[in-house]
Amino acid sequence: MLRRFFCFNSTRTAVTAASSTSSKKKPLVFLGSPQVAATVLDALFNASKAPNSLFEVAAIVTQPPARRDRGKKLMPSPVAEFALDTGFPSDLIFTPERAGEDTFLSTLRALQPELCITAAYGNILPNKFLNIPPMGTVNIHPSLLPLYRGAAPVQRALQDGAKETGVSLAFTVRALDAGPVIAYETLEVDDQIKAPDLLALLFLEGSKLLIHELPSILHGSARLKAQPQDDSKATLAPKALYSMQISVEESWLSFDQEASVLHNKVRAFAGWPGTRAKVAIVDDENDRRNIVELKIITTRVCDRSIVQGDEADDITYVKDSLVFPCGRSTALEVLELQLPGKKVFRAAAFWNGLRGQKLKKL
């Protein structure tokens, strides 16, 4: 089913929009959904207003409205919301369930887009879509392709402890994230940065890269200079080729692992699905033991020498952090954490609330 915001017009709307496009400007269709994609759309809007601009945004394709605020409200995607706030015509914002729907493809053909741009759209594009724009479809992918193709490239790079990552601009082909690379930008990875912040940074850099390369893409020279990927260097998922989607089951921390591994996981899974651990609160005076689930928010790798517990499973408090003993004589400092249904708080507040009770890892 094809949905549009506010109203559903016939294909004539698209035909009218295409025919009204300035003869000097080529129609471009943008596909994206989350907030990071809105950054790219904003850059395209701004660039299209320049006097010497070669293109204009003719239409926007995004994910259908979804329920937010604990499922109470049906809300447009962040990209759709941003576009509407800027005054973009609501009847030129398309939200197909699948990009291969016949009704949607007929409307897209009527728009006669010269080029399509994708940025975290979240929908597989079939060949019948890819065959429509004569200049092709170009994707902003937040990794240095062919590394980390497919889902969750930023999370997987952080989980692997990557010291360097980047963003790639590549032509879209039927195989996932396997098209020729037009250009890329490399970034060093700070050892404290979390996935949402790194993702936003990469899409910001990706939007700049896109605007810089758009003239060559629209002129056709980008197709000639684009470099094919070396498939032998592609990052492969443990279970399925090019599919590295994160599962909620992965969110648990095992303190038998080294602190650096756990720290990287906390950074990688920040936002969603988060990282969790179970600890025991021990009251020796009353001979009580209470198991508590914690969401681990912010961590830091520390030297094992600061661990002061009497037993191997003791969690101690040192310099505003909870210190968890980990594998290979390492230790992880937890700086921020969260109890179920509560707000995020600092380690000091949690420790003070124990009132002398002991804390042990499980």
Contacts in CASP RR format, 6 or more apart in sequence:
PFRMAT RR
TARGET T0000
AUTHOR 0000-0000-0000
METHOD contacts of the structure
MODEL  1
MLRRFFCFNSTRTAVTAASSTSSKKKPLVFLGSPQVAATVLDALFNASKA
PNSLFEVAAIVTQPPARRDRGKKLMPSPVAEFALDTGFPSDLIFTPERAG
EDTFLSTLRALQPELCITAAYGNILPNKFLNIPPMGTVNIHPSLLPLYRG
AAPVQRALQDGAKETGVSLAFTVRALDAGPVIAYETLEVDDQIKAPDLLA
LLFLEGSKLLIHELPSILHGSARLKAQPQDDSKATLAPKALYSMQISVEE
SWLSFDQEASVLHNKVRAFAGWPGTRAKVAIVDDENDRRNIVELKIITTR
VCDRSIVQGDEADDITYVKDSLVFPCGRSTALEVLELQLPGKKVFRAAAF
WNGLRGQKLKKL
1 96 0 8 1.000
1 97 0 8 1.000
1 101 0 8 1.000
2 8 0 8 1.000
2 94 0 8 1.000
2 95 0 8 1.000
2 96 0 8 1.000
2 97 0 8 1.000
2 101 0 8 1.000
2 103 0 8 1.000
2 104 0 8 1.000
2 107 0 8 1.000
3 64 0 8 1.000
3 65 0 8 1.000
3 94 0 8 1.000
3 95 0 8 1.000
3 96 0 8 1.000
3 97 0 8 1.000
4 90 0 8 1.000
4 91 0 8 1.000
4 93 0 8 1.000
4 94 0 8 1.000
4 95 0 8 1.000
5 76 0 8 1.000
5 80 0 8 1.000
5 84 0 8 1.000
5 90 0 8 1.000
5 93 0 8 1.000
5 95 0 8 1.000
6 90 0 8 1.000
6 91 0 8 1.000
7 90 0 8 1.000
7 91 0 8 1.000
8 91 0 8 1.000
9 91 0 8 1.000
11 106 0 8 1.000
11 107 0 8 1.000
11 110 0 8 1.000
13 91 0 8 1.000
13 92 0 8 1.000
14 59 0 8 1.000
14 92 0 8 1.000
14 107 0 8 1.000
14 108 0 8 1.000
14 110 0 8 1.000
14 111 0 8 1.000
15 110 0 8 1.000
17 58 0 8 1.000
17 59 0 8 1.000
17 89 0 8 1.000
17 92 0 8 1.000
17 111 0 8 1.000
18 27 0 8 1.000
18 58 0 8 1.000
18 110 0 8 1.000
18 111 0 8 1.000
18 112 0 8 1.000
21 27 0 8 1.000
21 56 0 8 1.000
21 58 0 8 1.000
22 56 0 8 1.000
24 54 0 8 1.000
25 48 0 8 1.000
25 53 0 8 1.000
25 54 0 8 1.000
25 55 0 8 1.000
25 56 0 8 1.000
26 54 0 8 1.000
26 55 0 8 1.000
26 56 0 8 1.000
26 114 0 8 1.000
26 115 0 8 1.000
26 135 0 8 1.000
26 218 0 8 1.000
27 55 0 8 1.000
27 56 0 8 1.000
27 58 0 8 1.000
27 59 0 8 1.000
27 111 0 8 1.000
27 112 0 8 1.000
27 113 0 8 1.000
27 114 0 8 1.000
28 44 0 8 1.000
28 48 0 8 1.000
28 55 0 8 1.000
28 56 0 8 1.000
28 57 0 8 1.000
28 58 0 8 1.000
28 113 0 8 1.000
28 114 0 8 1.000
28 115 0 8 1.000
28 116 0 8 1.000
28 117 0 8 1.000
29 57 0 8 1.000
29 58 0 8 1.000
29 59 0 8 1.000
29 60 0 8 1.000
29 61 0 8 1.000
29 108 0 8 1.000
29 111 0 8 1.000
29 113 0 8 1.000
29 115 0 8 1.000
29 116 0 8 1.000
29 117 0 8 1.000
29 133 0 8 1.000
30 40 0 8 1.000
30 41 0 8 1.000
30 44 0 8 1.000
30 57 0 8 1.000
30 59 0 8 1.000
30 60 0 8 1.000
30 61 0 8 1.000
30 79 0 8 1.000
30 116 0 8 1.000
30 117 0 8 1.000
30 118 0 8 1.000
30 119 0 8 1.000
31 60 0 8 1.000
31 61 0 8 1.000
31 62 0 8 1.000
31 99 0 8 1.000
31 116 0 8 1.000
31 117 0 8 1.000
31 118 0 8 1.000
31 119 0 8 1.000
31 121 0 8 1.000
31 123 0 8 1.000
32 40 0 8 1.000
32 41 0 8 1.000
32 60 0 8 1.000
32 61 0 8 1.000
32 62 0 8 1.000
32 63 0 8 1.000
32 77 0 8 1.000
32 79 0 8 1.000
32 118 0 8 1.000
32 119 0 8 1.000
32 120 0 8 1.000
32 121 0 8 1.000
32 122 0 8 1.000
33 62 0 8 1.000
33 63 0 8 1.000
33 77 0 8 1.000
33 78 0 8 1.000
33 79 0 8 1.000
33 120 0 8 1.000
33 121 0 8 1.000
33 122 0 8 1.000
34 77 0 8 1.000
34 78 0 8 1.000
34 79 0 8 1.000
34 120 0 8 1.000
35 78 0 8 1.000
35 200 0 8 1.000
36 119 0 8 1.000
36 120 0 8 1.000
36 199 0 8 1.000
36 200 0 8 1.000
36 203 0 8 1.000
37 78 0 8 1.000
37 79 0 8 1.000
37 119 0 8 1.000
37 120 0 8 1.000
37 121 0 8 1.000
37 203 0 8 1.000
38 78 0 8 1.000
38 79 0 8 1.000
38 81 0 8 1.000
38 82 0 8 1.000
39 200 0 8 1.000
39 203 0 8 1.000
39 204 0 8 1.000
39 207 0 8 1.000
40 117 0 8 1.000
40 119 0 8 1.000
40 140 0 8 1.000
40 203 0 8 1.000
40 206 0 8 1.000
40 207 0 8 1.000
40 210 0 8 1.000
41 57 0 8 1.000
41 60 0 8 1.000
41 79 0 8 1.000
41 82 0 8 1.000
41 83 0 8 1.000
41 119 0 8 1.000
42 82 0 8 1.000
42 207 0 8 1.000
43 207 0 8 1.000
43 208 0 8 1.000
43 210 0 8 1.000
43 211 0 8 1.000
44 57 0 8 1.000
44 117 0 8 1.000
44 207 0 8 1.000
44 210 0 8 1.000
44 211 0 8 1.000
45 57 0 8 1.000
45 86 0 8 1.000
47 53 0 8 1.000
47 55 0 8 1.000
47 211 0 8 1.000
47 214 0 8 1.000
48 55 0 8 1.000
48 56 0 8 1.000
48 57 0 8 1.000
54 214 0 8 1.000
54 215 0 8 1.000
54 218 0 8 1.000
55 114 0 8 1.000
55 115 0 8 1.000
55 214 0 8 1.000
55 218 0 8 1.000
57 88 0 8 1.000
58 92 0 8 1.000
58 111 0 8 1.000
58 113 0 8 1.000
59 92 0 8 1.000
59 93 0 8 1.000
59 94 0 8 1.000
59 108 0 8 1.000
59 111 0 8 1.000
59 113 0 8 1.000
60 79 0 8 1.000
60 80 0 8 1.000
60 83 0 8 1.000
60 88 0 8 1.000
60 92 0 8 1.000
60 93 0 8 1.000
60 94 0 8 1.000
61 93 0 8 1.000
61 94 0 8 1.000
61 95 0 8 1.000
61 96 0 8 1.000
61 99 0 8 1.000
61 104 0 8 1.000
61 108 0 8 1.000
61 121 0 8 1.000
62 76 0 8 1.000
62 77 0 8 1.000
62 79 0 8 1.000
62 80 0 8 1.000
62 93 0 8 1.000
62 94 0 8 1.000
62 95 0 8 1.000
62 121 0 8 1.000
63 77 0 8 1.000
63 95 0 8 1.000
63 121 0 8 1.000
63 122 0 8 1.000
63 123 0 8 1.000
64 77 0 8 1.000
64 95 0 8 1.000
64 96 0 8 1.000
64 97 0 8 1.000
65 74 0 8 1.000
65 75 0 8 1.000
65 76 0 8 1.000
65 77 0 8 1.000
65 80 0 8 1.000
65 95 0 8 1.000
66 74 0 8 1.000
66 75 0 8 1.000
66 77 0 8 1.000
67 73 0 8 1.000
67 74 0 8 1.000
67 75 0 8 1.000
68 75 0 8 1.000
69 75 0 8 1.000
75 81 0 8 1.000
76 84 0 8 1.000
76 95 0 8 1.000
77 95 0 8 1.000
80 93 0 8 1.000
80 95 0 8 1.000
83 93 0 8 1.000
84 90 0 8 1.000
84 93 0 8 1.000
94 104 0 8 1.000
94 107 0 8 1.000
94 108 0 8 1.000
96 103 0 8 1.000
96 104 0 8 1.000
96 123 0 8 1.000
98 123 0 8 1.000
98 124 0 8 1.000
99 121 0 8 1.000
99 123 0 8 1.000
99 124 0 8 1.000
99 125 0 8 1.000
99 126 0 8 1.000
99 129 0 8 1.000
100 125 0 8 1.000
100 126 0 8 1.000
100 128 0 8 1.000
100 129 0 8 1.000
105 128 0 8 1.000
105 129 0 8 1.000
105 132 0 8 1.000
108 129 0 8 1.000
108 132 0 8 1.000
109 132 0 8 1.000
113 132 0 8 1.000
113 133 0 8 1.000
114 133 0 8 1.000
114 134 0 8 1.000
114 135 0 8 1.000
114 218 0 8 1.000
115 133 0 8 1.000
115 135 0 8 1.000
115 136 0 8 1.000
115 137 0 8 1.000
115 138 0 8 1.000
115 217 0 8 1.000
115 218 0 8 1.000
116 129 0 8 1.000
116 132 0 8 1.000
116 133 0 8 1.000
116 136 0 8 1.000
116 137 0 8 1.000
116 138 0 8 1.000
116 172 0 8 1.000
117 137 0 8 1.000
117 138 0 8 1.000
117 139 0 8 1.000
117 140 0 8 1.000
117 210 0 8 1.000
118 125 0 8 1.000
118 137 0 8 1.000
118 138 0 8 1.000
118 139 0 8 1.000
118 140 0 8 1.000
118 172 0 8 1.000
119 139 0 8 1.000
119 140 0 8 1.000
119 203 0 8 1.000
119 207 0 8 1.000
120 140 0 8 1.000
120 203 0 8 1.000
124 176 0 8 1.000
125 137 0 8 1.000
125 172 0 8 1.000
126 174 0 8 1.000
127 174 0 8 1.000
129 137 0 8 1.000
130 136 0 8 1.000
130 137 0 8 1.000
130 172 0 8 1.000
130 173 0 8 1.000
130 174 0 8 1.000
135 217 0 8 1.000
135 218 0 8 1.000
135 220 0 8 1.000
135 223 0 8 1.000
136 171 0 8 1.000
136 172 0 8 1.000
137 171 0 8 1.000
137 172 0 8 1.000
138 169 0 8 1.000
138 170 0 8 1.000
138 171 0 8 1.000
138 172 0 8 1.000
138 182 0 8 1.000
138 210 0 8 1.000
138 217 0 8 1.000
139 169 0 8 1.000
139 170 0 8 1.000
139 171 0 8 1.000
139 172 0 8 1.000
139 177 0 8 1.000
140 167 0 8 1.000
140 168 0 8 1.000
140 169 0 8 1.000
140 203 0 8 1.000
140 206 0 8 1.000
140 207 0 8 1.000
140 209 0 8 1.000
140 210 0 8 1.000
141 149 0 8 1.000
141 153 0 8 1.000
141 167 0 8 1.000
141 168 0 8 1.000
141 169 0 8 1.000
141 170 0 8 1.000
141 177 0 8 1.000
142 153 0 8 1.000
142 154 0 8 1.000
142 165 0 8 1.000
142 166 0 8 1.000
142 167 0 8 1.000
142 199 0 8 1.000
142 202 0 8 1.000
142 203 0 8 1.000
143 149 0 8 1.000
143 153 0 8 1.000
143 154 0 8 1.000
143 157 0 8 1.000
143 165 0 8 1.000
143 166 0 8 1.000
143 167 0 8 1.000
143 168 0 8 1.000
143 235 0 8 1.000
144 164 0 8 1.000
144 165 0 8 1.000
144 166 0 8 1.000
144 167 0 8 1.000
144 168 0 8 1.000
144 184 0 8 1.000
144 186 0 8 1.000
145 168 0 8 1.000
145 170 0 8 1.000
145 177 0 8 1.000
145 179 0 8 1.000
145 181 0 8 1.000
145 184 0 8 1.000
145 229 0 8 1.000
146 177 0 8 1.000
146 178 0 8 1.000
146 229 0 8 1.000
146 230 0 8 1.000
146 231 0 8 1.000
146 233 0 8 1.000
146 234 0 8 1.000
146 235 0 8 1.000
147 153 0 8 1.000
147 157 0 8 1.000
147 233 0 8 1.000
147 234 0 8 1.000
147 235 0 8 1.000
148 154 0 8 1.000
148 156 0 8 1.000
148 157 0 8 1.000
148 165 0 8 1.000
148 235 0 8 1.000
148 244 0 8 1.000
149 176 0 8 1.000
149 177 0 8 1.000
149 178 0 8 1.000
149 234 0 8 1.000
149 235 0 8 1.000
149 242 0 8 1.000
150 176 0 8 1.000
150 177 0 8 1.000
150 242 0 8 1.000
150 243 0 8 1.000
150 244 0 8 1.000
151 243 0 8 1.000
151 244 0 8 1.000
151 245 0 8 1.000
151 246 0 8 1.000
152 244 0 8 1.000
152 245 0 8 1.000
152 246 0 8 1.000
153 244 0 8 1.000
154 165 0 8 1.000
154 195 0 8 1.000
154 198 0 8 1.000
154 199 0 8 1.000
154 202 0 8 1.000
154 268 0 8 1.000
155 195 0 8 1.000
155 246 0 8 1.000
155 268 0 8 1.000
155 269 0 8 1.000
156 235 0 8 1.000
156 244 0 8 1.000
156 268 0 8 1.000
157 165 0 8 1.000
157 189 0 8 1.000
157 268 0 8 1.000
158 189 0 8 1.000
158 193 0 8 1.000
158 194 0 8 1.000
158 195 0 8 1.000
158 198 0 8 1.000
158 264 0 8 1.000
158 267 0 8 1.000
158 268 0 8 1.000
159 264 0 8 1.000
159 265 0 8 1.000
159 268 0 8 1.000
159 269 0 8 1.000
160 264 0 8 1.000
161 189 0 8 1.000
161 260 0 8 1.000
161 264 0 8 1.000
162 189 0 8 1.000
163 188 0 8 1.000
163 189 0 8 1.000
164 186 0 8 1.000
164 187 0 8 1.000
164 188 0 8 1.000
164 189 0 8 1.000
165 186 0 8 1.000
165 187 0 8 1.000
165 189 0 8 1.000
165 198 0 8 1.000
165 202 0 8 1.000
166 184 0 8 1.000
166 185 0 8 1.000
166 186 0 8 1.000
166 187 0 8 1.000
166 202 0 8 1.000
166 205 0 8 1.000
167 184 0 8 1.000
167 185 0 8 1.000
167 187 0 8 1.000
167 202 0 8 1.000
167 203 0 8 1.000
167 205 0 8 1.000
167 206 0 8 1.000
167 209 0 8 1.000
168 181 0 8 1.000
168 183 0 8 1.000
168 184 0 8 1.000
169 181 0 8 1.000
169 182 0 8 1.000
169 183 0 8 1.000
169 184 0 8 1.000
169 206 0 8 1.000
169 209 0 8 1.000
169 210 0 8 1.000
169 213 0 8 1.000
170 177 0 8 1.000
170 179 0 8 1.000
170 180 0 8 1.000
170 181 0 8 1.000
170 182 0 8 1.000
170 226 0 8 1.000
170 229 0 8 1.000
171 179 0 8 1.000
171 180 0 8 1.000
171 182 0 8 1.000
171 223 0 8 1.000
171 226 0 8 1.000
172 179 0 8 1.000
173 179 0 8 1.000
175 242 0 8 1.000
176 242 0 8 1.000
177 242 0 8 1.000
178 229 0 8 1.000
178 231 0 8 1.000
178 234 0 8 1.000
179 226 0 8 1.000
179 228 0 8 1.000
179 229 0 8 1.000
180 223 0 8 1.000
180 226 0 8 1.000
180 227 0 8 1.000
180 228 0 8 1.000
180 229 0 8 1.000
181 226 0 8 1.000
181 227 0 8 1.000
181 228 0 8 1.000
181 229 0 8 1.000
182 213 0 8 1.000
182 216 0 8 1.000
182 217 0 8 1.000
182 222 0 8 1.000
182 225 0 8 1.000
182 226 0 8 1.000
183 209 0 8 1.000
183 212 0 8 1.000
183 213 0 8 1.000
184 209 0 8 1.000
185 205 0 8 1.000
185 206 0 8 1.000
185 208 0 8 1.000
185 209 0 8 1.000
187 201 0 8 1.000
187 202 0 8 1.000
187 205 0 8 1.000
189 198 0 8 1.000
192 267 0 8 1.000
192 300 0 8 1.000
193 201 0 8 1.000
193 267 0 8 1.000
194 266 0 8 1.000
194 267 0 8 1.000
194 270 0 8 1.000
194 271 0 8 1.000
195 267 0 8 1.000
195 268 0 8 1.000
195 269 0 8 1.000
195 270 0 8 1.000
195 271 0 8 1.000
196 270 0 8 1.000
196 271 0 8 1.000
213 222 0 8 1.000
216 222 0 8 1.000
216 225 0 8 1.000
217 223 0 8 1.000
234 242 0 8 1.000
235 244 0 8 1.000
236 242 0 8 1.000
237 243 0 8 1.000
237 244 0 8 1.000
246 269 0 8 1.000
246 272 0 8 1.000
246 273 0 8 1.000
247 273 0 8 1.000
248 273 0 8 1.000
250 269 0 8 1.000
250 273 0 8 1.000
251 269 0 8 1.000
251 273 0 8 1.000
251 274 0 8 1.000
251 275 0 8 1.000
251 276 0 8 1.000
252 275 0 8 1.000
252 276 0 8 1.000
252 277 0 8 1.000
253 262 0 8 1.000
253 265 0 8 1.000
253 266 0 8 1.000
253 275 0 8 1.000
253 276 0 8 1.000
253 277 0 8 1.000
253 296 0 8 1.000
254 262 0 8 1.000
255 262 0 8 1.000
255 277 0 8 1.000
255 324 0 8 1.000
255 325 0 8 1.000
255 326 0 8 1.000
255 327 0 8 1.000
255 332 0 8 1.000
255 361 0 8 1.000
256 326 0 8 1.000
256 327 0 8 1.000
257 326 0 8 1.000
257 327 0 8 1.000
258 326 0 8 1.000
258 327 0 8 1.000
258 328 0 8 1.000
258 330 0 8 1.000
259 301 0 8 1.000
259 302 0 8 1.000
259 324 0 8 1.000
259 326 0 8 1.000
259 327 0 8 1.000
259 330 0 8 1.000
259 331 0 8 1.000
259 332 0 8 1.000
260 301 0 8 1.000
260 330 0 8 1.000
262 275 0 8 1.000
262 299 0 8 1.000
262 326 0 8 1.000
262 332 0 8 1.000
263 299 0 8 1.000
263 300 0 8 1.000
263 301 0 8 1.000
263 332 0 8 1.000
265 275 0 8 1.000
266 274 0 8 1.000
266 275 0 8 1.000
266 296 0 8 1.000
266 297 0 8 1.000
266 298 0 8 1.000
266 299 0 8 1.000
267 299 0 8 1.000
269 275 0 8 1.000
270 297 0 8 1.000
274 295 0 8 1.000
274 296 0 8 1.000
275 295 0 8 1.000
275 296 0 8 1.000
276 293 0 8 1.000
276 294 0 8 1.000
276 295 0 8 1.000
276 296 0 8 1.000
277 293 0 8 1.000
277 294 0 8 1.000
277 296 0 8 1.000
277 324 0 8 1.000
277 361 0 8 1.000
277 362 0 8 1.000
278 291 0 8 1.000
278 292 0 8 1.000
278 293 0 8 1.000
278 294 0 8 1.000
278 362 0 8 1.000
279 291 0 8 1.000
279 292 0 8 1.000
279 294 0 8 1.000
279 315 0 8 1.000
279 359 0 8 1.000
279 360 0 8 1.000
279 361 0 8 1.000
279 362 0 8 1.000
280 289 0 8 1.000
280 290 0 8 1.000
280 291 0 8 1.000
280 292 0 8 1.000
280 359 0 8 1.000
280 360 0 8 1.000
280 361 0 8 1.000
280 362 0 8 1.000
281 289 0 8 1.000
281 290 0 8 1.000
281 291 0 8 1.000
281 292 0 8 1.000
281 354 0 8 1.000
281 357 0 8 1.000
281 358 0 8 1.000
281 359 0 8 1.000
282 288 0 8 1.000
282 289 0 8 1.000
282 357 0 8 1.000
282 358 0 8 1.000
282 359 0 8 1.000
282 360 0 8 1.000
283 289 0 8 1.000
283 290 0 8 1.000
283 357 0 8 1.000
283 358 0 8 1.000
284 358 0 8 1.000
291 362 0 8 1.000
292 339 0 8 1.000
293 339 0 8 1.000
293 340 0 8 1.000
294 337 0 8 1.000
294 338 0 8 1.000
294 339 0 8 1.000
295 337 0 8 1.000
295 338 0 8 1.000
295 339 0 8 1.000
295 340 0 8 1.000
296 334 0 8 1.000
296 337 0 8 1.000
297 335 0 8 1.000
297 336 0 8 1.000
297 337 0 8 1.000
297 338 0 8 1.000
297 344 0 8 1.000
298 334 0 8 1.000
298 335 0 8 1.000
298 336 0 8 1.000
299 332 0 8 1.000
299 333 0 8 1.000
299 334 0 8 1.000
299 335 0 8 1.000
300 321 0 8 1.000
300 332 0 8 1.000
300 333 0 8 1.000
300 335 0 8 1.000
301 330 0 8 1.000
301 331 0 8 1.000
301 332 0 8 1.000
301 333 0 8 1.000
302 321 0 8 1.000
302 323 0 8 1.000
302 331 0 8 1.000
302 332 0 8 1.000
302 333 0 8 1.000
303 331 0 8 1.000
304 325 0 8 1.000
304 329 0 8 1.000
304 330 0 8 1.000
304 331 0 8 1.000
306 318 0 8 1.000
306 319 0 8 1.000
306 323 0 8 1.000
306 331 0 8 1.000
307 314 0 8 1.000
307 316 0 8 1.000
307 323 0 8 1.000
307 325 0 8 1.000
307 331 0 8 1.000
308 316 0 8 1.000
308 318 0 8 1.000
308 323 0 8 1.000
309 316 0 8 1.000
309 325 0 8 1.000
311 360 0 8 1.000
312 325 0 8 1.000
313 325 0 8 1.000
313 360 0 8 1.000
313 361 0 8 1.000
313 362 0 8 1.000
314 325 0 8 1.000
314 358 0 8 1.000
314 359 0 8 1.000
314 360 0 8 1.000
315 322 0 8 1.000
315 323 0 8 1.000
315 324 0 8 1.000
315 325 0 8 1.000
315 359 0 8 1.000
315 360 0 8 1.000
315 361 0 8 1.000
316 322 0 8 1.000
316 323 0 8 1.000
317 323 0 8 1.000
317 347 0 8 1.000
317 348 0 8 1.000
317 351 0 8 1.000
318 333 0 8 1.000
320 335 0 8 1.000
320 346 0 8 1.000
320 347 0 8 1.000
320 348 0 8 1.000
321 333 0 8 1.000
321 334 0 8 1.000
321 335 0 8 1.000
321 347 0 8 1.000
322 333 0 8 1.000
322 334 0 8 1.000
322 337 0 8 1.000
322 347 0 8 1.000
322 350 0 8 1.000
322 351 0 8 1.000
322 359 0 8 1.000
323 331 0 8 1.000
323 332 0 8 1.000
323 333 0 8 1.000
323 334 0 8 1.000
324 331 0 8 1.000
324 332 0 8 1.000
324 333 0 8 1.000
324 334 0 8 1.000
324 361 0 8 1.000
325 331 0 8 1.000
325 361 0 8 1.000
326 332 0 8 1.000
334 347 0 8 1.000
335 346 0 8 1.000
335 347 0 8 1.000
336 344 0 8 1.000
336 345 0 8 1.000
336 346 0 8 1.000
336 347 0 8 1.000
337 344 0 8 1.000
337 345 0 8 1.000
337 347 0 8 1.000
337 350 0 8 1.000
338 344 0 8 1.000
338 345 0 8 1.000
351 359 0 8 1.000
END
